Amino acid sequence: MSPQAAVGCALAALAGLLAGCAPPAQEGTVAQPAELGCATEAEQLLQPVQLYARPASDAARLVELEAGRLVYRCYRRGAWQAVMYPAADEAIDCSLRPPERACRVGWVEGNLPTAIFG
């Protein structure tokens, strides 16, 4: 994909207008922050959240992240928030990783209660 197409796709996905630009939604999916419009700073979860493979209530459940985990907020699609997160035993460095070490991605329905430190 050309850089111009990637930017257009990212903008359309952010606006929720173009379904073909949806981020990867398969179980075990990994992604780079720029692909999903993710924040570069992690936020701490204030309560547990269930992550799904795609933005739909009938999607496969990926994992429940416990309160205190650090996540990166990505773009929204309707009532769903995309979230990027490292594995529990990995460093909180998703925004700095090369493609071969990309972080996992999941979707949360509703609000994502977090705190920002720094």
Phi, psi and omega in degrees: 000136180289158177302322180294318179294321180297317178295316179298319179296316180298317179295318179295319179295319177300322180280350180070026186262337189235102185301329180293350179258015180298147177290166177305142185226021180269153178303136180080008181299142173236155182203161174270147182306318183295332180294333185244007183065035184281151174296156178265351178248136179283153176236148182267130178293136178267345177208161179297148176224144176268128177257141180245159182290334179209167183282071179202139183294341177267007180286160177297139174280131181269303187194154169256122178269132183281159175303142181099341178293149177262133182225164175247123180283130178247197185285166180258152170227100184062236181276002186254139178246124174283140183226134174252139184209146174277161173298158185304328183263010181257159177292154178272078185220031185305323183286351182247356187283147172285162183307324182289351178238026184302152180279166179281159180229140175213177183236139178245134176271132178088206182285152178243095183285111182224165173235145178251132180247153175131000000 
